[in-house]
């Protein structure tokens, strides 16, 4: 494997599968199988998963929810997804642990970098819930922060599309995919890879990002092997 320690950011929306809401058990199992396989190969894996399949703070704010409370509800949604993923990974025979950015034992252990590093060194998949633990920050920013904290080789952003495009490929059929792109070009082109806070954090800390389609079984292994035909590399 090219990458030995990674932070995998998963989309909550992708967990819906074809249901339109909640957790699709088949999709969950596909994710867990790929993650467990990589862990058995010796890759240290930290995971941050969104909560958009259950509740998104920003969407809640647009519907009259207070943003502060809406984001707290979103943090709880990420915890539900994290627990589901933990159980699915453990069903594959690989140890997994949920660490939460806000205190909620016994549901999850309170996150700290030393504890996360200890678990990763033991070969445990570490799922980090609740984003940064603060409202007004997305799980993209939480992912960037955790990737930097656990000293990951790369941040892997698993989405429903196979990389970064010149435009939204779901809306513009003429959009073309970048094999690689710089942080500055992402910003200058206004591409929605991640929110600006998350992108700035990765740039400042020289944390490369690979955006790829996690919904295609086998793609995670290809990315970890350094297959440049899968996804888009975002770097300095």
Beta strands, then each sheet from edge to edge (+ up, - down):
strand 1: 5-10
strand 2: 44-49
strand 3: 96-100
strand 4: 109-110
strand 5: 125-129
strand 6: 154-159
strand 7: 180-182
strand 8: 209-213
strand 9: 232-235
sheet 1: 4+ 3+ 5+ 2+ 1+ 6+ 8+ 9- 7-
end
